[in-house]
Amino acid sequence: MPRSAGPDRITRFGQLMRTNITEGALPFRKAYLRSLIDAVEVDDHVIRIHGSRTVLEQAVLAEHATHPAGGRL
């Protein structure tokens, strides 16, 4: 049975991301963000963050993505 990125899993992943990018060691935070983000565009009124939906979905579905003590996605 294929796993899905349902609302609960997405919420847990968002909480994990928030924790990892605010509390982790600086090199880890940079690596964590680089693993998911390809580019950031800053405009006068809008900030756009670009990345692969496939990579993001794989990160959400990764088993260790549900464990705050886990490593890089």
Steps between C-alpha positions, in 0.01 A plus 500: 500500500662834397550761766341840454594847616175554690428801722635336819829404338538846344432663838764281672749579224434874536557478875821304445625754244424789734687332785799400288550841339460696823675279755755293313869572457567761230670261251211257542240774445672612179527144369140428593370801306732439203366145473151637429542848347640567154471880491357799683380809311449825689280768341382833641170341605543122474747231607492181289659174614561246222562130538401164364157375603629146458788561743263663749253212473781247552613692809147505641459127438845403633474290814759706690315821416259417782775486763638838621831335593545375143773614264496681169209419273 
